[in-house]
Amino acid sequence: AVMVACGARHTLVLTAACLVWSCGEGGGGQLGHGDLSTHLVLTLVAEEQFKDAQMVMVAAAEFHSLALGTDGRVWTWGENDSGQLGHNDRRQRLVPTKLAGEALGGSVTML
């Protein structure tokens, strides 16, 4: 692992191969597996959602998660009742969802 991020009840692990894994309580969708299930072992996050991007950083909050790609794009997933995912709505995301570029005003370098 090159990076580990811990939320209140879940953990994200970023590997040297730029893959994101998660485990723990998934009731908010924060694990990124497309469901609300709890995973007791590290499980690969819905890799197809990242398309061909390589992840270089992860962050975890209480019920949502984020990943940063090498190109400065950001993916978010999990609970969104306060708009914390940044998609201009309050809809929960169960898999990583890329933020629109204009929402950020350019590339991001750190989460």
Secondary structure, DSSP 8 states (H G I E B T S, - for coil): --EEEE-SSEEEEE-TTS-EEEEE--TTSTT-SSS---EEEEEE--GGGGTT--EEEEEE-SSEEEEEETTS-EEEEE--TTSTTSSSS---EEEEEE--HHHHTS-----
